[in-house]
Amino acid sequence: MTINCKGLLIDLSKPKVMGILNVTPNSFFDGGKYKNADEIVAQVQKMLSEGATFIDIGAYSSKPNAEFVSVEEEIARIVPIVELLVQQFPNILISIDTFRSEVAEACILKGAALINDISAGKLDELMLGVVAKYNVPYIMMHMRGTPQTMTTLTQYEDVVKEVLLYFSERIAAARSLGIHDLIVDPGFGFAKTLEQNYEVLQKMELLQQLELPILAGVSRKSMIYKVLNTKASKSLNGTTALNTISLVKGASILRVHDVKEAVECVTLFNAMNS
């Protein structure tokens, strides 16, 4: 349960929080919110001061039916942000939310510490090779298709069993290249119906048989606000509820927009299990 981030060993046996920084104009919750360097630095400073261990940066929205962004545009959006944050916060552990090997490599070379891939290497056959080359921790998520097609790919005989089989295959592919530090993300909201999302959450402890850390990313997603008949901006309380359930079900990392509240969930969870 320990991963090596730029020589720093992070123990995930005690859950950690990953703060989200979207630098896309069209992200489902905070798209376009951080438009300049001062706003970006201030938001990252806030998340770090509230207890985030990792900062996850994405420059290509993976929401359902998201518009296509070229590799060149994604690199142009994200690399300057990585450079800025490494300069401002030398010890920062930056996770790069991308499924493209070129973007991953460009960011690692500028100081990123982890790669967070929604496709587990299935959308870019070169991705696993880049991760192995630079020996960075790799978050592999379950999904089908692409952000543009995933809503049509929700037919499963047994969604949890198929998620486990998917991870078994992707883990074997990563291990064959010598990738050691792996984290699995069941992919809430990706190629899953509302009911399937809750089935995966209900049975998420079964992912522990993979013997890898689990990342849960439910923050302000439609699986919350559709059930509560509200919207993303009003779903913080629902997010806190599902983050707590995720911890009980075995999550080692909570990927969130709201760091303070997630850290409080972790603190109370640790108090219960001390």
KETIVEX-417330 format. One line per 2 residues: number of its first residue (from 0); for each residue y, x, z negated of N, C-alpha, C. Coordinates in steps of 0.1 Angstrom, whole numbers. Atoms other than C-alpha are relative to their C-alpha. Example, Ala and Ser with C-alpha at 12.3 -4.5 7.8 and 13.67 -1.06 7.14 Angstrom:
<kepas>
0	-12,9,0,-45,123,-78,12,9,0 ~ -11,-9,0,-11,137,-71,11,-8,-8 $
</kepas>
This chain:
<kepas>
0	-12,8,0,0,0,0,13,9,0 ~ -12,-9,-1,23,30,4,3,4,14 $
2	-4,-5,-13,42,38,36,10,11,-1 ~ -9,-12,0,60,69,46,11,-2,10 $
4	-12,3,-8,95,63,58,9,13,0 ~ -8,-12,-1,112,95,70,-2,10,-12 $
6	3,-9,11,94,115,43,1,-7,-14 ~ -1,7,12,101,89,16,-12,-10,-2 $
8	12,8,2,70,72,1,5,-13,-6 ~ -4,13,5,76,34,-4,-12,-7,-4 $
10	11,7,6,52,17,-27,1,-15,2 ~ -1,14,-2,46,-18,-15,-9,-9,-9 $
12	8,8,9,23,-28,-43,9,-9,-9 ~ -10,8,5,55,-41,-58,9,-5,12 $
14	-7,6,-12,72,-65,-32,14,6,2 ~ -14,-5,-4,103,-53,-14,6,-11,9 $
16	-7,9,-8,130,-71,5,6,7,12 ~ -6,-5,-13,141,-65,41,12,-9,4 $
18	-11,8,-4,176,-77,49,2,0,15 ~ -2,2,-14,183,-90,84,14,2,5 $
20	-13,-1,-7,212,-78,106,-2,-2,14 ~ 1,4,-14,214,-96,139,13,5,7 $
22	-12,-4,-8,237,-80,165,-1,-6,13 ~ 0,8,-12,229,-106,191,10,-11,-1 $
24	-9,11,0,254,-132,201,-6,-14,-2 ~ 6,13,-1,228,-160,201,-12,-1,-10 $
26	11,1,9,205,-155,171,1,-14,-7 ~ 1,14,4,194,-189,156,9,-3,-12 $
28	-8,3,12,213,-185,123,13,7,0 ~ -13,-7,2,239,-158,123,5,7,13 $
30	-4,-6,-12,244,-150,160,15,2,2 ~ -14,-2,-3,277,-134,168,9,1,-13 $
32	-8,0,13,287,-133,131,6,14,-2 ~ -5,-13,3,291,-95,129,4,7,13 $
34	-6,-3,-13,314,-85,158,5,15,1 ~ -6,-13,-1,328,-51,148,-6,9,-11 $
36	5,-10,9,320,-19,129,2,-4,-15 ~ -3,3,14,338,-30,97,-8,-11,-6 $
38	8,11,4,320,-63,95,-15,4,-2 ~ 14,-4,1,286,-47,101,-2,9,-12 $
40	1,-8,12,292,-20,75,1,-8,-13 ~ -2,8,12,304,-45,50,-13,-9,-3 $
42	12,8,2,273,-67,55,-11,8,-5 ~ 11,-9,4,249,-38,52,2,5,-14 $
44	-4,-5,14,267,-25,21,-4,-11,-10 ~ 3,11,9,263,-60,6,-15,-1,-2 $
46	14,1,1,226,-62,14,-6,11,-8 ~ 5,-12,8,219,-27,0,3,-1,-14 $
48	-4,1,14,239,-34,-31,-8,-11,-8 ~ 8,11,6,219,-66,-37,-15,3,-1 $
50	14,-4,3,186,-47,-36,-9,1,12 ~ 8,-2,-12,174,-45,0,-6,14,1 $
52	7,-13,-2,149,-17,6,1,4,14 ~ -1,-3,-15,150,-20,44,11,-9,6 $
54	-9,8,-8,176,-32,69,-6,-2,14 ~ 6,2,-13,161,-48,100,10,-5,10 $
56	-10,2,-10,183,-47,131,-6,-5,13 ~ 5,6,-12,177,-69,161,11,-2,10 $
58	-11,1,-10,196,-69,194,-5,-9,12 ~ 5,9,-10,174,-94,213,-6,-12,-7 $
60	5,12,8,170,-129,199,-14,-4,5 ~ 13,4,-3,134,-139,197,-2,-15,-4 $
62	1,15,3,141,-176,189,-6,-6,12 ~ 6,7,-11,122,-201,211,10,-2,12 $
64	-8,1,-12,135,-201,247,12,9,0 ~ -11,-9,0,158,-172,240,3,5,14 $
66	-3,-5,-13,176,-159,270,-4,15,1 ~ 5,-13,-2,163,-127,286,12,10,-1 $
68	-10,-11,1,182,-94,278,-7,12,6 ~ 6,-12,-6,176,-63,298,-1,11,-10 $
70	2,-11,9,164,-31,282,13,8,-2 ~ -13,-7,1,197,-14,290,10,-7,-9 $
72	-9,8,9,217,-42,273,-5,1,-14 ~ 5,-1,13,194,-41,243,4,14,-7 $
74	-3,-14,5,198,-3,239,15,1,-2 ~ -14,-1,2,236,-6,244,5,-7,-12 $
76	-4,8,12,238,-32,217,-4,7,-13 ~ 6,-4,13,216,-15,191,2,14,-4 $
78	-1,-15,4,219,23,193,13,3,-7 ~ -12,-4,8,255,25,183,0,-5,-14 $
80	0,5,13,248,3,153,-9,9,-9 ~ 8,-9,8,220,26,142,7,13,-3 $
82	-9,-12,2,243,56,146,10,-2,-11 ~ -10,3,10,270,39,126,-6,-1,-14 $
84	6,2,14,247,29,97,-6,13,-5 ~ 5,-13,5,230,63,95,11,9,-5 $
86	-12,-8,4,264,79,93,6,-5,-13 ~ -6,6,12,277,55,67,-9,0,-12 $
88	10,1,11,245,53,46,-12,10,4 ~ 10,-11,-4,225,86,51,-14,-3,-4 $
90	14,3,5,195,73,31,-5,-13,4 ~ 4,13,-3,192,40,47,-13,0,8 $
92	13,2,-7,158,28,59,1,-12,10 ~ -2,10,-10,164,10,92,-13,-3,7 $
94	11,6,-8,138,-12,108,6,-5,13 ~ -5,5,-13,142,-19,145,-9,-11,5 $
96	7,12,-4,132,-54,156,1,0,16 ~ 1,-1,-14,121,-48,192,-14,0,5 $
98	14,-2,-5,90,-51,214,0,10,12 ~ -1,-9,-11,102,-25,239,0,15,-5 $
100	2,-14,4,91,12,236,13,8,2 ~ -12,-8,-3,123,25,252,11,-2,-11 $
102	-10,3,11,145,8,226,-5,6,-13 ~ 5,-6,12,122,19,198,2,15,-1 $
104	-2,-14,-1,123,55,209,14,4,-2 ~ -14,-4,0,160,56,214,5,-2,-15 $
106	-4,2,14,165,42,178,-6,9,-10 ~ 6,-10,8,140,65,162,7,13,1 $
108	-7,-12,-2,158,94,177,13,1,-7 ~ -13,1,7,190,82,161,-1,-2,-15 $
110	1,1,15,175,78,126,-7,-12,-5 ~ 7,12,5,156,45,125,-14,5,-7 $
112	12,-4,8,126,46,100,-12,-8,3 ~ 12,9,-3,103,17,111,3,-8,13 $
114	0,8,-12,95,-4,141,-6,-14,-4 ~ 5,14,3,91,-42,138,-1,-7,13 $
116	3,5,-13,74,-56,169,-6,-14,0 ~ 5,14,0,70,-93,174,-13,-2,8 $
118	11,2,-9,43,-87,200,-12,9,-4 ~ 11,-10,4,22,-60,182,-5,9,11 $
120	3,-9,-11,24,-39,213,-5,-7,13 ~ 6,7,-11,12,-66,237,10,-2,12 $
122	-10,2,-10,45,-69,256,4,13,6 ~ -4,-13,-5,49,-32,262,-12,10,-3 $
124	12,-8,3,17,-11,266,4,15,-5 ~ -4,-13,4,37,21,258,5,0,-15 $
126	-6,0,13,49,9,224,-8,7,-11 ~ 8,-6,10,19,20,203,1,16,1 $
128	-1,-15,-2,22,55,219,12,6,-6 ~ -13,-5,6,58,58,208,-1,0,-15 $
130	2,1,14,50,47,173,-9,12,-5 ~ 9,-12,4,22,73,171,7,13,2 $
132	-7,-13,-2,43,100,186,10,4,-11 ~ -10,-3,10,70,97,160,-5,-3,-15 $
134	7,2,13,46,87,131,9,-9,-9 ~ -8,9,8,68,58,119,-9,-12,-4 $
136	7,12,4,55,27,100,3,-11,11 ~ 0,10,-11,48,-2,124,-4,-14,-6 $
138	3,14,4,51,-39,116,-5,-7,13 ~ 5,7,-12,29,-59,140,-1,-15,-4 $
140	-1,15,3,35,-97,142,-10,-7,9 ~ 8,9,-8,12,-124,155,9,-9,8 $
142	-6,10,-9,25,-144,185,-8,-1,13 ~ 6,2,-13,14,-156,219,11,-1,10 $
144	-10,1,-10,33,-152,251,13,8,-3 ~ -13,-6,2,70,-144,250,9,-10,-7 $
146	-9,10,6,100,-160,233,3,-11,9 ~ -3,10,-9,105,-179,265,-12,-10,2 $
148	12,9,-3,69,-193,267,-8,-4,-13 ~ 9,2,12,55,-193,231,-1,-14,-5 $
150	1,13,5,63,-229,224,-11,-8,7 ~ 11,6,-7,37,-239,250,-14,5,-3 $
152	12,-7,3,10,-217,235,-5,-2,-14 ~ 3,3,14,1,-235,203,-14,-7,-2 $
154	13,6,1,-35,-246,210,-9,10,-7 ~ 10,-9,7,-59,-231,184,-11,-9,-5 $
156	11,7,7,-93,-241,172,1,1,-15 ~ -2,-3,14,-86,-224,139,11,10,-1 $
158	-12,-9,-2,-51,-209,137,-2,12,-9 ~ 1,-11,9,-58,-187,106,-11,10,5 $
160	11,-8,-5,-91,-174,120,4,8,12 ~ -4,-7,-12,-75,-166,153,11,10,-3 $
162	-9,-10,4,-46,-148,136,-7,12,-5 ~ 8,-12,5,-71,-126,118,-7,7,11 $
164	6,-6,-11,-90,-119,149,10,8,9 ~ -11,-6,-7,-57,-110,167,3,14,-7 $
166	-4,-12,8,-48,-85,139,-11,10,0 ~ 11,-9,0,-83,-70,139,1,8,12 $
168	-1,-7,-13,-79,-61,176,12,9,0 ~ -12,-9,-1,-43,-48,173,-1,11,-10 $
170	2,-11,9,-51,-28,142,-9,11,5 ~ 9,-10,-6,-80,-11,159,7,8,11 $
172	-8,-7,-11,-57,-3,189,9,10,-6 ~ -9,-9,6,-32,12,166,-7,12,-7 $
174	7,-11,7,-57,32,145,-6,10,11 ~ 5,-9,-10,-72,46,177,10,11,5 $
176	-11,-9,-4,-39,63,184,5,8,-12 ~ -4,-8,12,-36,77,148,11,-6,-8 $
178	-11,7,8,-11,51,135,-6,-4,-13 ~ 5,3,14,-16,49,97,7,-10,-7 $
180	-8,9,9,12,30,82,3,-13,8 ~ 0,13,-7,7,-6,94,3,-11,-10 $
182	-4,12,8,22,-39,81,-3,-12,9 ~ 3,11,-9,11,-73,94,9,-12,-4 $
184	-9,12,1,34,-104,99,-7,-11,7 ~ 7,11,-6,17,-137,105,8,-8,10 $
186	-8,6,-11,46,-148,127,3,-15,-2 ~ -4,14,2,59,-180,112,11,-4,11 $
188	-9,5,-10,76,-200,140,-3,6,14 ~ 3,-6,-13,60,-180,168,-13,-5,5 $
190	12,6,-6,36,-199,190,-8,-8,-10 ~ 7,9,10,28,-223,161,8,-12,-2 $
192	-7,13,3,36,-259,155,4,0,-15 ~ -4,1,14,52,-270,122,-12,-1,-9 $
194	11,1,9,19,-280,108,-8,13,0 ~ 7,-13,0,3,-247,119,7,10,-9 $
196	-8,-10,9,31,-227,101,-4,-2,-14 ~ 4,3,14,22,-245,69,-14,3,-3 $
198	14,-4,2,-15,-240,74,-1,15,-2 ~ 0,-14,2,-9,-203,78,5,4,-14 $
200	-6,-3,13,13,-202,47,-10,-3,-11 ~ 10,5,10,-13,-222,27,-11,10,-2 $
202	12,-9,0,-40,-197,36,4,15,2 ~ -5,-14,-3,-19,-165,38,-8,11,-8 $
204	7,-10,8,-39,-148,11,-12,5,7 ~ 12,-5,-8,-68,-145,36,4,12,8 $
206	-4,-12,-7,-47,-119,54,-3,13,-8 ~ 2,-12,9,-53,-96,24,-14,7,3 $
208	12,-6,-4,-88,-90,38,2,11,10 ~ -3,-10,-9,-71,-68,64,3,13,-7 $
210	-3,-11,9,-62,-45,35,13,8,4 ~ -13,-5,-4,-26,-40,48,11,-8,-7 $
212	-12,8,5,8,-50,34,3,-11,10 ~ -3,12,-8,19,-84,46,15,-3,-1 $
214	-15,4,-1,55,-93,57,1,-14,2 ~ -2,15,-2,66,-129,54,15,-2,4 $
216	-14,3,-5,96,-140,75,2,-14,2 ~ -2,15,-1,104,-176,68,15,-3,-1 $
218	-14,2,3,141,-172,62,8,-9,9 ~ -8,10,-7,161,-203,73,-6,-5,13 $
220	6,4,-13,136,-211,100,-2,-15,0 ~ 1,14,-2,129,-245,115,-11,-6,-8 $
222	11,6,8,97,-249,95,6,-5,-14 ~ -7,4,12,121,-253,65,9,-12,3 $
224	-10,10,-2,150,-273,79,-4,-12,7 ~ 5,12,-6,130,-297,100,-7,-9,-11 $
226	7,7,11,109,-307,69,11,-6,-9 ~ -11,5,9,141,-311,48,11,-8,7 $
228	-10,8,-8,160,-329,76,14,6,-2 ~ -13,-6,1,188,-304,75,2,10,11 $
230	-2,-10,-10,199,-273,94,-1,14,-6 ~ 2,-14,5,196,-235,91,10,4,-10 $
232	-11,-4,10,229,-231,73,-1,-7,-14 ~ 2,8,13,217,-256,46,-14,3,-6 $
234	14,-2,4,182,-241,41,-2,12,-9 ~ 3,-11,9,187,-214,16,-9,-3,-12 $
236	8,4,11,171,-233,-13,-15,-1,5 ~ 13,1,-6,141,-241,10,-6,14,2 $
238	5,-13,-3,139,-205,20,-5,7,-13 ~ 4,-6,13,138,-194,-17,-14,-6,-5 $
240	12,6,4,110,-219,-23,-12,6,7 ~ 11,-5,-8,89,-206,6,-2,15,-3 $
242	1,-15,3,97,-169,-3,-9,1,-13 ~ 7,-1,13,83,-176,-38,-15,-2,3 $
244	14,3,-4,51,-192,-23,-6,12,7 ~ 5,-11,-8,48,-162,1,-4,11,-10 $
246	4,-10,10,48,-138,-29,-13,-3,-7 ~ 13,4,7,21,-157,-47,-12,1,9 $
248	11,-1,-10,1,-157,-15,-3,14,5 ~ 3,-14,-3,3,-119,-12,10,8,8 $
250	-10,-8,-8,35,-109,7,4,12,-8 ~ -5,-13,6,46,-73,1,14,2,4 $
252	-14,-1,-5,79,-77,21,5,-14,3 ~ -7,12,-5,102,-106,24,12,4,9 $
254	-11,-2,-10,124,-105,55,9,-11,0 ~ -9,11,3,155,-125,48,14,3,4 $
256	-14,0,-2,191,-133,56,8,2,-13 ~ -7,1,13,200,-137,19,-8,9,-10 $
258	7,-10,8,190,-106,0,0,-3,-15 ~ -1,2,15,203,-115,-35,-11,-10,-5 $
260	9,11,5,182,-147,-38,-15,5,2 ~ 13,-5,-2,151,-130,-24,-4,11,-10 $
262	2,-10,10,154,-101,-48,-3,-7,-14 ~ 3,7,12,156,-126,-76,-14,-6,0 $
264	14,5,-1,123,-142,-64,-9,11,-3 ~ 9,-11,3,107,-108,-65,1,4,-15 $
266	-2,-4,14,121,-100,-100,-8,-10,-9 ~ 7,10,8,107,-133,-114,-15,1,3 $
268	14,-1,-3,74,-128,-96,-6,12,-7 ~ 5,-12,8,71,-93,-111,-1,-3,-15 $
270	0,4,14,79,-107,-145,-13,-8,-4 ~ 12,9,2,50,-132,-141,-12,9,0 $
272	12,-8,-2,27,-104,-131,0,14,-7 ~ -1,-13,7,38,-76,-154,-11,1,-11 $
</kepas>
